[in-house]
Amino acid sequence: MDNDWGSQSMGMTSRPLGLYVHFPFCKRKCSYCAFLSIPLDAPVRDYTDAVIHELESFVSEEEVLTAVGNRKLASVYFGGGTPSLWPAGHLERILNVARKSLGLDSSCEVSIEVNPGTADARALQEYRKIGINRISIGVQSLDDSFLRLLGRLHDSTQAKESVRFAENAGFQDISIDLMFGLPGQTPAMFEKDLQAVASLGCTHLSLYELTLESGTPLRRRVEQGEVAGLPDDDIVASMLDIADTRLSALGFDRYEVSNLAKEGKECRHNSLYWSGGDYLAAGPAGVTLLYMEAGRAVRWTNTREIPDYMSRGRKAGTKEVLGPRDITREGLLTGLRFKKGIDLKDLAKRAGVDPLAGAMDRIRMLEVEGFLTLKGDVLAPTRLGMNLADRLALELSP
Ligand code: SF4
């Protein structure tokens, strides 16, 4: 790497650009959920109109146009909530706006999160027809007693059915969400669940450790002793190791702390977060981050209040400017979760400073201890380091 950080103001528009669209409604709240989601009783058409209005007005702002440059979208991600409650016709309207205002790359990844029991075979065929090419299914577990405890709407039969519907609709990128660290769960129970899920025929797996968020019914039940407590940290860490070992034998690569994929099936949208891409977001609580020039990025965060969002859109949110230090910290925090690691030249270009200034001694030490590797311009976590990604990032942050 050269050290001419301050002058690297060019090339801010060569990185991938993604769009996240949030659908904050669910049929019913799960017992552990602290995400932004409310029961579906909203006028879905009005909500779609609000998202389209936000998108159209945002991407025509001068500052945004300049940051986006002539890039097309490398990915679009419909997340939630339960976006599989969103009729295909509405999603198509949003995709058309994205296509018209920003353009979609010819290989654009278009993903949707689907919760079993909320989309039938026909709905998935319609998603495929409107150009959605990747599906992420919220299976969470194939153990019905855990599914009931988590307050999920579906059972294991419906979860398996969803995967079959996706295959029959022609999806070749099928991801499954699997939760672990559940109340009373042992490593053996997790391994059984993992193997059952992996045998469903997915190409990608996302693992989510359960946390007991305050104010959730599940936390109350655990606190009142009605339900077993969560497994301790060592047991949880051993579950991640089991997932890594068992799934790598099945051809999955752990390419991020809690994401595993078959070759070429990594999620492009999420990879963009971990590798320092720019992203736009529409919908309540949506977060947009655009790199403007060396050492300056802008983050917009939409309001979490759905009525406020519906009436005032982006105006109800906040805007903050990130400087060299914030950009470096963020780059380390996300990049050290990613097996490919951090492209230090690119991070320097975004941050406008040497991201490792003053940290070389610590890096060498962490290399010797087996947590990191520094090869050329790439700083990457080892398998051991990935498990401690957040701690390593803190240690190296300016
Ligand atoms: S499906 Fe997801 S977002 Fe909806 S209530 Fe359950 S955990 Fe929350």
Boltz pocket constraint, residues with backbone or C-beta under 6 A from the ligand:
constraints:
  - pocket:
      binder: B
      contacts: [[A, 25], [A, 26], [A, 28], [A, 29], [A, 30], [A, 32], [A, 33], [A, 34], [A, 35], [A, 36], [A, 37], [A, 80], [A, 81], [A, 82], [A, 115]]
      max_distance: 6.0
